[in-house]
């Protein structure tokens, strides 16, 4: 058993937590960009594009994130595309989060009163103009709280990337616990780190919901 002080354990875990934060931010940003591209397809009345976007969302919502990471990390090299644990984690979490963000934002767009669509259409606006100038500005107000709340799910989902060798805080916790034989202490600190990262976002989501008066 290696003798590590409490400070050594905390320092190693906090150091690894930065990768959890970085991966979460990149996955959220990448997923958000993809979701913005998919959103017009999910809300359009054109059957083909709607069906394609729905199939994409169903694929990533209907399969476990763990399997998606396995395919990216272990499956792609079989067809000659090598991936590191970092790139597989970024791509996998971005695709996974984009599917959920698309559905969240779709619900927010659809919650805008039908009269807004009709009024903007009567002004001769195209679909994209309706979305840009009328619908999205109202939908953003509704979308902010659940979007912030979903960031919590992304942070917790980063723990699954440890299965493909990516060293974030939970993976580092396992390594430290194996060295020190103090799993209760180590995983207690890991849980505390996750709580420190997630709790402000959860509270912020509820605060924004009240502040923006989403129910009205």
C-alpha positions in Angstrom: 0.0 0.0 0.0 1.4 3.4 -1.0 1.1 6.0 1.7 -0.5 9.1 0.3 -1.6 12.0 2.5 -5.1 13.4 2.2 -3.7 16.4 0.4 -2.0 14.1 -2.2 -5.3 12.3 -2.8 -7.3 15.5 -3.1 -4.6 17.1 -5.3 -4.6 14.2 -7.8 -8.4 14.1 -8.0 -8.8 17.8 -8.5 -6.1 17.7 -11.1 -8.0 15.0 -13.0 -11.3 16.9 -12.5 -10.0 19.6 -15.0 -10.3 16.9 -17.7 -13.9 16.2 -16.7 -14.7 19.9 -16.9 -12.9 20.3 -20.3 -14.6 17.3 -21.8 -18.0 18.5 -20.6 -17.5 22.0 -22.1 -16.3 20.6 -25.4 -19.1 18.0 -25.6 -21.7 20.6 -24.7 -20.4 23.0 -27.3 -20.1 20.4 -30.0 -23.5 18.9 -29.2 -25.0 22.4 -29.2 -23.7 23.2 -32.6 -25.0 19.9 -34.0 -28.3 20.4 -32.3 -28.7 23.9 -33.9 -28.1 22.3 -37.3 -30.6 19.5 -36.6 -33.3 21.7 -35.1 -34.6 23.2 -38.4 -34.9 19.6 -39.7 -36.7 18.4 -36.6 -39.3 21.2 -36.8 -39.8 21.4 -40.5 -42.9 20.1 -42.3 -40.8 18.4 -45.0 -41.2 14.7 -44.3 -37.8 13.5 -45.6 -35.7 15.9 -43.6 -37.8 15.4 -40.5 -37.5 11.6 -40.8 -33.7 11.8 -41.2 -33.3 14.0 -38.2 -35.7 11.9 -36.1 -33.7 8.7 -37.0 -30.5 10.4 -35.8 -32.1 11.4 -32.6 -33.7 8.0 -32.0 -30.3 6.3 -32.7 -28.4 8.2 -30.1 -31.2 8.4 -27.6 -32.1 4.7 -28.0 -28.7 3.2 -27.6 -26.5 3.3 -24.5 -23.7 5.9 -24.4 -21.4 3.1 -23.4 -22.0 1.2 -26.6 -21.6 4.3 -28.7 -18.1 4.9 -27.1 -17.2 1.2 -27.7 -18.1 1.6 -31.4 -16.0 4.7 -31.7 -13.0 3.5 -29.8 -12.9 -0.2 -30.6 -15.0 -0.4 -33.8 -13.6 2.4 -36.0 -10.0 1.0 -35.9 -11.4 -2.2 -37.5 -12.1 -0.2 -40.6 -8.8 1.6 -40.5 -9.8 4.7 -38.6 -7.8 4.9 -35.4 -9.1 6.9 -32.5 -7.6 7.9 -29.2 -9.6 7.7 -25.9 -9.8 11.6 -25.9 -11.2 11.9 -29.5 -13.6 9.0 -29.0 -14.9 10.6 -25.8 -15.3 14.0 -27.4 -17.1 12.7 -30.5 -19.2 10.2 -28.6 -20.4 12.7 -25.9 -21.0 15.4 -28.6 -23.2 13.2 -30.7 -25.0 11.9 -27.6 -25.7 15.3 -26.2 -26.7 16.7 -29.6 -29.6 14.2 -29.8 -30.9 15.3 -26.4 -30.4 19.0 -26.9 -32.2 18.7 -30.3 -35.3 17.3 -28.6 -35.1 19.8 -25.7 -35.0 22.7 -28.1 -37.6 21.2 -30.4 -40.0 21.1 -27.5 -39.2 24.8 -26.7 -39.8 25.8 -30.3 -43.1 23.9 -30.4 -44.2 25.6 -27.2 -44.2 29.0 -28.9 -47.9 29.8 -29.5 -49.2 28.8 -33.0 -50.4 32.3 -33.6 -46.7 33.5 -33.8 -46.2 31.2 -36.7 -49.4 32.3 -38.4 -48.6 36.0 -37.9 -45.1 35.7 -39.2 -46.3 33.7 -42.2 -48.9 36.4 -43.0 -46.0 38.8 -43.3 -44.5 36.7 -46.1 -41.6 35.3 -44.1 -39.9 32.1 -45.1 -39.5 29.2 -42.7 -35.9 30.2 -41.9 -36.9 33.9 -41.4 -39.7 32.8 -39.1 -37.3 30.8 -37.0 -34.6 33.5 -36.9 -36.7 36.6 -36.2 -39.8 35.4 -34.5 -39.7 31.9 -33.0 -36.2 31.4 -31.8 -36.0 34.6 -29.8 -39.0 33.4 -27.8 -37.9 29.8 -27.6 -34.5 30.8 -26.2 -36.2 32.2 -23.1 -37.9 28.8 -22.6 -34.8 26.8 -23.5 -32.3 28.3 -21.1 -33.3 26.5 -17.9 -33.5 22.9 -19.3 -30.3 23.5 -21.3 -28.4 24.5 -18.2 -29.9 21.5 -16.4 -28.8 19.1 -19.1 -25.2 20.3 -18.6 -25.4 18.3 -15.3 -26.2 15.2 -17.2 -23.2 15.7 -19.5 -20.8 16.2 -16.5 -22.0 12.9 -14.9 -21.9 11.1 -18.3 -18.2 11.9 -18.6 -17.6 9.1 -16.0 -18.6 6.5 -18.6 -15.6 7.5 -20.7 -13.3 5.8 -18.2 -14.3 2.5 -19.7 -12.3 3.4 -22.9 -9.3 4.5 -20.9 -9.9 8.2 -20.7 -8.6 9.5 -17.3 -11.1 11.9 -15.8 -12.0 12.2 -12.2 -13.8 8.9 -11.7 -11.1 7.0 -13.5 -8.4 8.7 -11.5 -10.4 7.9 -8.3 -10.3 4.2 -9.2 -6.5 4.4 -9.8 -5.9 6.2 -6.5 -8.2 3.8 -4.6 -6.3 0.8 -6.0 -3.0 2.3 -4.9 -4.1 3.5 -1.4 -6.7 0.8 -0.6 -8.9 3.6 0.7 -11.9 3.3 -1.6 -14.4 4.9 0.8 -12.3 8.0 1.3 -11.3 8.3 -2.4 -14.8 7.8 -3.9 -16.2 10.1 -1.2 -13.9 12.8 -2.5 -14.8 12.0 -6.1 -18.5 12.3 -5.2 -17.9 15.6 -3.5 -16.1 16.9 -6.7 -19.1 15.9 -8.8 -21.4 17.6 -6.4 -19.4 20.8 -6.5 -19.5 20.8 -10.3 -23.2 19.8 -10.6 -25.0 21.5 -7.7 -24.4 25.1 -8.9 -25.8 24.2 -12.4 -28.9 22.5 -10.9 -29.5 25.5 -8.7 -28.9 27.9 -11.6 -31.3 26.0 -13.7 -34.1 26.4 -11.1 -33.2 30.0 -10.6 -33.3 30.8 -14.3 -36.7 29.0 -14.6 -38.1 31.3 -11.9 -36.3 34.4 -13.2 -37.4 34.0 -16.8 -40.9 33.0 -15.6 -41.0 30.2 -18.1 -44.4 28.9 -17.0 -45.9 32.1 -18.5 
